[in-house]
Amino acid sequence: MKLDDFDFDLPEGLIATRPARPRSSARLLVSDGGRLSDRHVRDLPQILRPGDLLVLNDTRVIPARLAGQRHRRTPQGEAVAKVEVTLLEPRPDGCWRALAKPLRKLKPGEAIRFSDRLWATVTQILEGELELRLETSGDSIEDELARTGAMPLPPYIAALRAPDAQDRTDYQTVWAKRSGAVAAPTASLHFDQQVLDALHQRGVEFVHVTLHVGAGTFLPVKVRDVTTHKMHAEWGEVTAQAAATINAARAAGRRVIPVGTTALRLIESAADETGHVREFSGVTEIFIYPGYRFRVTDALMTNFHLPKSTLLMLVSALLGQDRVRDAYRHAVDSGYRFFSYGDASLLIP
């Protein structure tokens, strides 16, 4: 299975730099058994069935992009350098993996000050990144990040524009609860309270799980044979109550539909070979590509993904490569908006 099997041509003008407003006005391409129809997210209450269970990721994106200054004593006096840091993931010891620009201006033991109340000490320099310990004189690190940081927009958006105050709302789901992600579960960004209320009235049920999306979700696949790709690790949790809710839906013959690839990867990680979902808390490195046998997932709502990405491989595993090619060709020809702030698809095998 070759990487080029998951390539397609995408005009740059279809990359969305802002979300649809209101959220639920985003377009929705439905592929149901290979039949394509053009809808909108607001139509979900007419598309889904009573009893369907939507699995929602309740992770909360932290403002992980920080602008600071490094101060260094030299024989000529104090040397000041501007440094931009993007937090990647927390370590068990309380430190953070991070990216820094320019990395070459930093040494272990040096401090980077982001504000009067937030700074970091570099603990070690790694290959292409660093590890640092955040410290604050304020109430909490989370509060100071909220005051000081900017949303870590995906690289394909950040290359086109800088993050701003509007992204603090736009790049966060309406049900975000548990802080720890440095990227949003983007399919969930299309939901507003009006759609949630209409789905509830329709008889659609919801269950929340947590997967803290890491920057690894944007890493390119660099191997020609995709089966040899090593997947990045992310922390997730399925509570005992959430597992019971999913298992009850399956036992009753109701569809389990993750909203987003993050929720899908987590519940598939938590399921045994019979499809029984267990309580789960830990790291998942599950890599789903064509040939994978889905244990829990009956359908998926997701955005349109990058060429040659692991996420495109995942949707190809669910829907079939030919049907995904047809859907993406239709999306491009019809002017659907792509990637994190783009439109959505509902994929029903």
Secondary structure by P-SEA (a helix, b strand, c coil): ccccccbbbbccccccccccccccccbbbbbcccbbbbbccccccccccccbbbbbbcbbbcccbbbbbbbbbccccbbbbbbbbbbccccccccccccccccccccccbbbbccccccccccccccccbbbbbbcccccaaaaaaacccccccaaaaacccccccccccccccccccccccccccccccccaaaaaaaaaacbbbbbbbbbccccccccccccccccbbbbbbbbbbcaaaaaaaaaaaaabbbbbbccaaaaaaaaaaccccccccccccccccccccccccccccbbbbcccccccaaaaaaaaaccaaaaaaaaaaaaaaccccccccbbbbbcc
